[in-house]
């Protein structure tokens, strides 16, 4: 019986499931509050209202309490997954931020997204307009932009994600980036004109398989737990979005944060380490993994904190 079906039929993970497999599968639920509808708009449209966004009534990152908002994290569901890393790095230096996340909606006002119905496109546009207003009206100086970039520049997710994923089938790499690149450049130009510092966060590599389930199955059957796609697959899929973000960042003076080396090294990527899944599904890292890479953001926040201290901000 397939592992996922077995879990469903048993109304969850049965007590007799081997401990290692049970621990691996539990990563499915390893997400922070930032990925919930309390903080981000989910695929059903539940989450903060546009009025909440414009008023800044959003989940706070970093240091607790009241005080100036030093930054905002703006993006799709990948922003919620990455938020624990940014949250920890900001808290360590006493900086405060807000999260504005909307599933399947990149942080690009006025972007044209194909393969969407009009209602989804309109909702994404309205949300991004509200975030744009918030950034300008609240004078938020630093803007983190986090998104599932390969999905947007190729206008496709990986084929057959989950149980039937097959890494021998090449990933979608057709270039559909024209609208994305234009919207990104326009957004970065606008932020620069307003005196904001933009931070582009490159995406983590996609795994294709639902990692907790695939890992648990491997542990139960004694097959390899090296379940990430090969480097050639990931590199081909990531190339266009990484090039676009790097070029736009250089053009408009944005900062780039790249989490890929925390998952891939020496032309090999990890979906798990020591039997612990790094992803809660096929493309969102777990909250535990996100927290463990807060060091990526530490130098930036230390610099921002030092600048704020020198100006009395």
N, C-alpha and C positions, 0 to 999 in steps of 0.2 A: 504494500500500500504506500502511496506517496506520502511523504512526511507531512506536508501541509494538510492534506486530507485527514491524516491520522490525528493530528492535533485538533482539527475541527470536530471530528467525530467523537473525540474524547472530551469535548467541551473545555479545551485548554490543554496545557501540558500535564500529562499524567504523572503521578508521583513515581511510577516505575521507569520513567524515561531516564536513561543514563545521565548522571549529574553533568558531565561535560556538554552533552547535547542540550540539556535543559538550560545551562548557563549561556550557551551560544544563542539559542533561540530567544532568550530573554532580552537580547539587544533590540528586538523589535519594539520594545517599550521604553528604550533608553532615549528619551527626549526630554527637553527642558520645557519650562512654562512658555518660553519664547516661541515654541512651535505650536502652542495651543491657540484656540480661537479667543482666548482671553487677551492675547497679544498680537495675533496676526489674523488676517482674513483667510479662511480656509477655502477649499474647493467648493464648498456649499454656500459661500458668501457670508458665513458667520464670522464676526469679529468686530473690531472697532468701527464705528460709523464714520462717515466723511466729516461730520461735525466734530467728532472726537479727534480725528486727525488734525484738522485745522486748529483746534484748541490745544493741541499737544497733550490730550488726555490719553496717553499711551503708556505701554510698559517701559519702565526705566531700566537702563543698564548702568553698570558701574557702581559708584558710591551711593549709598542710601541717603535719604533725607532730601531736604530742599536745597536749592541753590541754582546757579546758572547751568543751563544745558550746553555742554561743550561740544557735543557731536550727535549725529543721527545715523542710524543704520537703516538703509533703504533698499528693499529688494523683494524678491519672490520668496518661496518657501525655503530656499537655500540660505536666505538671510536668517531665518529663525534657527536653522540647524547650526549655522556658524556663530550665532549670537553668544553662546556661553564662552567662547574664546575671547571675544571682544569685551564682554561683561567683566571677566576676571582681570584682563589686562587694564581696563579702565579703573576698576575698583582698587587695584594695587597702588594707583597714584592719585586716588581721590577725585577722579573725573566722572561726570554724569552724562548720560546720553539717553536717547529714545529709540525705540524700535518701530519701524513702519514696514511691515511685511504683508504681502498679498500673494497668495499662491498663483503661479503661472502668469505673473505680471512683472516683467522686468522694470527696473527703476529708470524708465526712459519716457518722459512726457511726449505725447504726440507720435509715438512710434506706431507704425502700421504692422500688425501681426496677421499673417495669413492663417488659413485653416482655423479660424475662430468665428463663432457666430457674433452677430452684431451686439448682442447683449453683453457678452464677455468682453469684447473690445471696448465698448462704452464704459463698462464698469472699471476696467483697468485704466482707461484714460481719465476718468473722474477721480479715481484714487490717486493717480500720479499728480494730477493737478492740485489736489488737496495737499499732498506732501510738498510740492513746489511752493505753495502758499505758506505752509508752515515754516519751511526753511528760511524763506525771505522775511516773513513777519516776525519770527522769533529770533532772527539774527543768529542762527545756528552756524558756527564757523567751520565745522568739519563734517563732511558728508561721506560715509562709507556706502559704496554701491556694490551689492552682492547679488549674484544671480546665476542661474543655470545657463551660462553663456553658450555652450555648444548647442543646446537645444534651440536657442533662438537664431543663431547665425546659420544653422543648417536646417532650421524649420522642421525638426524631427527629433524625437527621442530614439533610443536604441530599439531595434526591432525585437519583438518577442521578449520584452523584459520579464524576468521571473523564471518560472519553471522551464520554459522552452527557449530560453536565451541560448544562442549558439555563436561563440566568438569566432568560429571559422567563416561566418558570413560577415563580409566587410561592413563597417558601420556607415551610416549616412554621413557623407562629407560634401554633398552638393552645396555650393555657395549661394545662400539666400540672405546674405548679410547686408545688402545695400541699405535697407530701411533701418536696420539696427545701427550700422556705422554712422549714418546721417544723424539719427536720434542721439547717439552717444556723443558725437562731436558737438551737436547743438547744446546738449545738456552740460557738457564740460565747459563749453565756451560761456554759457550763462553763469555757471557757478564761479568761473574765474572772474568774470566781469563784476560779480557781486562781492568778490574778495574772499570766497570760500575755498577751503582746501578739500579737493576731492580725493578719495582713496578708492581705487578700483581693486576689488578682491577677485582674483582669478578663481575659477571653479575647481573643485576636487574632481578627480577622474571618476567617470561612471563605471559601475561594476557589472551592469547588465543583469546579473542574478540578484534575487532578494537575498542578501548576504546572510542574515541570521538563519533562515530556513536552509539555505544551501550548505552552510557550515555545519549546522546540526545534523543534517542528513549525512554529510561526509564523515562526521565523527561517529555516527551510528553504524555506518556501513564499512568503516575502515578504509575509505578512499581518501585521496589527497585533499588536504584543506587549502591547497594553493589554488583558490577559485577565482582570482582576479583575471581579467582578460590579459593577453600578452601585451608587452610594452608597445609593440608595433601598432596594435589596435588602438590603444589609448593615445599614443602620440599622434596618429592620423586624425583621430576624432577631436583632439584638443588644439591642433595646430592653428586653425583659422581664428578661433576666438582669442587665443593667446596673442596672436599677431595683431589683431585688431585692438585689443586692450592695451598692449604695449605701445603701439604706434600712437593711439589717441592720448595715452598718458604722457608720452614724450612731447606731443604737440601742445598740450594744454597745461603742462606742469603738474599733472596729477601724480599721486603716489601709488605704487602697485604693491599689493601683498599677495604672495603666491604660496598657497598651502600644498601644492602638488608635491614638492620635495619631502613633505612630512609623511607621504604615503608611498611615494615611488623613489627608488634609488638604484643606481647601477642597472638601469633598464629593466627594472622589475617593480611591480606595484603590489601592495598588500591589501587584501580585503579583510584579513584578520591577523592578529598577532597573539601567539600563545593560546589559541583557542578562543580568543575574545574578538567578536566582530567589531570592525571599525565603522560599519554602516548599519543603520536601522532598516534599510531597504536597499534599493539598487543605486541610489545616487545621493541620499542624505546621510551625512556622518552622524554618529551617535552623539549625545550630549557629553558622554565621557570622553570621546575622542576630541570633540571640540574644546573642552576644557583643557585637555592635555597640550594643545597647541597655542595656548594663549601667548606663549613667548614670541610668536610671530608678530604680535601687535605691540609687545612691550616697548621696543625702542621708539615707536611712533608716539605712544602715549607719554613716555618719559619726556620726549621732546616737546609735546604739546603742553605738558604740565609745567615744564621749565619756562616755556614762553609765556604761559599764563601768569606764572609767579613773577616774572620780570616786569610784566605790565600791570601787575596788581589785579589781574582778572580772575 
